Amino acid sequence: MERMLRRPVLSSMHAGFSLGALAGAGAGALAISALGGAHAIVGSVAEALGLAR
């Protein structure tokens, strides 16, 4: 693929993956702080999956 395009491609994909991971971690941290802690997040996910009793 890189030979066909005549430019490095894998390094840009790695950068995109890293930026996505950073954005996801930031969004998770904001969600936890906005919803009142990790217990609220776990409870919401469990309820959405039908695991809450």
GUPA-465738 format. One record per atom (N, C-alpha, C): residue number from 1; x, y, z. Coordinates in nm, 3 decimals. Layout:
<rs>
[r NUM; [X; Y; Z]],
...
</rs>
This chain:
<rs>
[r 1; [0.083; -0.118; 0.000]],
[r 1; [0.000; 0.000; 0.000]],
[r 1; [0.088; 0.125; 0.000]],
[r 2; [0.188; 0.127; 0.086]],
[r 2; [0.276; 0.244; 0.092]],
[r 2; [0.354; 0.263; -0.037]],
[r 3; [0.392; 0.152; -0.100]],
[r 3; [0.463; 0.164; -0.229]],
[r 3; [0.371; 0.221; -0.335]],
[r 4; [0.247; 0.178; -0.335]],
[r 4; [0.152; 0.225; -0.435]],
[r 4; [0.123; 0.375; -0.417]],
[r 5; [0.108; 0.418; -0.294]],
[r 5; [0.078; 0.559; -0.267]],
[r 5; [0.202; 0.647; -0.267]],
[r 6; [0.318; 0.584; -0.255]],
[r 6; [0.447; 0.654; -0.252]],
[r 6; [0.458; 0.753; -0.136]],
[r 7; [0.399; 0.712; -0.025]],
[r 7; [0.412; 0.791; 0.098]],
[r 7; [0.382; 0.700; 0.216]],
[r 8; [0.434; 0.732; 0.334]],
[r 8; [0.405; 0.648; 0.451]],
[r 8; [0.259; 0.663; 0.495]],
[r 9; [0.195; 0.551; 0.518]],
[r 9; [0.054; 0.552; 0.558]],
[r 9; [0.039; 0.500; 0.701]],
[r 10; [0.116; 0.399; 0.738]],
[r 10; [0.099; 0.337; 0.868]],
[r 10; [0.124; 0.434; 0.984]],
[r 11; [0.216; 0.525; 0.968]],
[r 11; [0.242; 0.619; 1.077]],
[r 11; [0.123; 0.711; 1.100]],
[r 12; [0.053; 0.749; 0.995]],
[r 12; [-0.065; 0.834; 1.013]],
[r 12; [-0.179; 0.756; 1.076]],
[r 13; [-0.189; 0.626; 1.045]],
[r 13; [-0.292; 0.544; 1.109]],
[r 13; [-0.262; 0.529; 1.258]],
[r 14; [-0.135; 0.515; 1.293]],
[r 14; [-0.097; 0.504; 1.433]],
[r 14; [-0.130; 0.633; 1.507]],
[r 15; [-0.105; 0.745; 1.442]],
[r 15; [-0.137; 0.873; 1.504]],
[r 15; [-0.287; 0.888; 1.525]],
[r 16; [-0.366; 0.846; 1.429]],
[r 16; [-0.511; 0.852; 1.443]],
[r 16; [-0.562; 0.765; 1.556]],
[r 17; [-0.504; 0.645; 1.568]],
[r 17; [-0.542; 0.554; 1.676]],
[r 17; [-0.508; 0.616; 1.811]],
[r 18; [-0.391; 0.677; 1.820]],
[r 18; [-0.350; 0.738; 1.947]],
[r 18; [-0.440; 0.856; 1.983]],
[r 19; [-0.473; 0.938; 1.886]],
[r 19; [-0.560; 1.052; 1.914]],
[r 19; [-0.701; 1.006; 1.951]],
[r 20; [-0.748; 0.899; 1.889]],
[r 20; [-0.879; 0.844; 1.924]],
[r 20; [-0.882; 0.790; 2.066]],
[r 21; [-0.774; 0.723; 2.105]],
[r 21; [-0.765; 0.671; 2.241]],
[r 21; [-0.763; 0.786; 2.343]],
[r 22; [-0.690; 0.890; 2.312]],
[r 22; [-0.684; 1.006; 2.400]],
[r 22; [-0.821; 1.073; 2.412]],
[r 23; [-0.890; 1.089; 2.300]],
[r 23; [-1.022; 1.151; 2.301]],
[r 23; [-1.122; 1.065; 2.379]],
[r 24; [-1.115; 0.934; 2.361]],
[r 24; [-1.204; 0.844; 2.433]],
[r 24; [-1.181; 0.847; 2.582]],
[r 25; [-1.054; 0.852; 2.623]],
[r 25; [-1.023; 0.859; 2.765]],
[r 25; [-1.073; 0.991; 2.824]],
[r 26; [-1.057; 1.098; 2.750]],
[r 26; [-1.106; 1.227; 2.797]],
[r 26; [-1.257; 1.231; 2.808]],
[r 27; [-1.326; 1.174; 2.710]],
[r 27; [-1.472; 1.170; 2.714]],
[r 27; [-1.520; 1.083; 2.830]],
[r 28; [-1.451; 0.974; 2.856]],
[r 28; [-1.487; 0.889; 2.969]],
[r 28; [-1.468; 0.960; 3.101]],
[r 29; [-1.359; 1.033; 3.114]],
[r 29; [-1.334; 1.107; 3.237]],
[r 29; [-1.439; 1.215; 3.258]],
[r 30; [-1.477; 1.284; 3.151]],
[r 30; [-1.581; 1.386; 3.164]],
[r 30; [-1.716; 1.324; 3.200]],
[r 31; [-1.746; 1.209; 3.142]],
[r 31; [-1.873; 1.142; 3.174]],
[r 31; [-1.877; 1.098; 3.319]],
[r 32; [-1.767; 1.044; 3.368]],
[r 32; [-1.762; 1.001; 3.508]],
[r 32; [-1.780; 1.120; 3.602]],
[r 33; [-1.713; 1.230; 3.573]],
[r 33; [-1.725; 1.346; 3.662]],
[r 33; [-1.864; 1.409; 3.652]],
[r 34; [-1.925; 1.408; 3.534]],
[r 34; [-2.056; 1.469; 3.517]],
[r 34; [-2.167; 1.384; 3.580]],
[r 35; [-2.150; 1.253; 3.582]],
[r 35; [-2.256; 1.166; 3.633]],
[r 35; [-2.236; 1.124; 3.777]],
[r 36; [-2.133; 1.175; 3.841]],
[r 36; [-2.117; 1.153; 3.983]],
[r 36; [-2.035; 1.032; 4.022]],
[r 37; [-1.945; 0.991; 3.941]],
[r 37; [-1.854; 0.883; 3.978]],
[r 37; [-1.873; 0.757; 3.896]],
[r 38; [-1.780; 0.665; 3.917]],
[r 38; [-1.777; 0.542; 3.839]],
[r 38; [-1.897; 0.453; 3.868]],
[r 39; [-1.951; 0.457; 3.991]],
[r 39; [-2.065; 0.373; 4.024]],
[r 39; [-2.186; 0.407; 3.939]],
[r 40; [-2.205; 0.535; 3.911]],
[r 40; [-2.317; 0.577; 3.827]],
[r 40; [-2.301; 0.524; 3.685]],
[r 41; [-2.178; 0.527; 3.634]],
[r 41; [-2.152; 0.478; 3.498]],
[r 41; [-2.177; 0.328; 3.491]],
[r 42; [-2.121; 0.254; 3.586]],
[r 42; [-2.137; 0.108; 3.585]],
[r 42; [-2.284; 0.072; 3.600]],
[r 43; [-2.356; 0.141; 3.685]],
[r 43; [-2.498; 0.115; 3.702]],
[r 43; [-2.577; 0.145; 3.576]],
[r 44; [-2.544; 0.253; 3.509]],
[r 44; [-2.613; 0.289; 3.385]],
[r 44; [-2.589; 0.186; 3.277]],
[r 45; [-2.466; 0.142; 3.264]],
[r 45; [-2.432; 0.041; 3.163]],
[r 45; [-2.501; -0.091; 3.195]],
[r 46; [-2.499; -0.130; 3.321]],
[r 46; [-2.564; -0.254; 3.361]],
[r 46; [-2.714; -0.248; 3.334]],
[r 47; [-2.775; -0.135; 3.361]],
[r 47; [-2.918; -0.119; 3.335]],
[r 47; [-2.946; -0.123; 3.186]],
[r 48; [-2.862; -0.058; 3.106]],
[r 48; [-2.882; -0.056; 2.961]],
[r 48; [-2.869; -0.196; 2.902]],
[r 49; [-2.782; -0.277; 2.960]],
[r 49; [-2.762; -0.414; 2.910]],
[r 49; [-2.862; -0.512; 2.969]],
[r 50; [-2.946; -0.465; 3.059]],
[r 50; [-3.046; -0.552; 3.119]],
[r 50; [-2.990; -0.639; 3.229]],
[r 51; [-2.876; -0.599; 3.287]],
[r 51; [-2.812; -0.678; 3.391]],
[r 51; [-2.849; -0.633; 3.531]],
[r 52; [-2.913; -0.518; 3.541]],
[r 52; [-2.952; -0.465; 3.673]],
[r 52; [-3.070; -0.545; 3.727]],
[r 53; [-3.070; -0.562; 3.858]],
[r 53; [-3.179; -0.639; 3.920]],
[r 53; [-3.280; -0.549; 3.983]],
</rs>
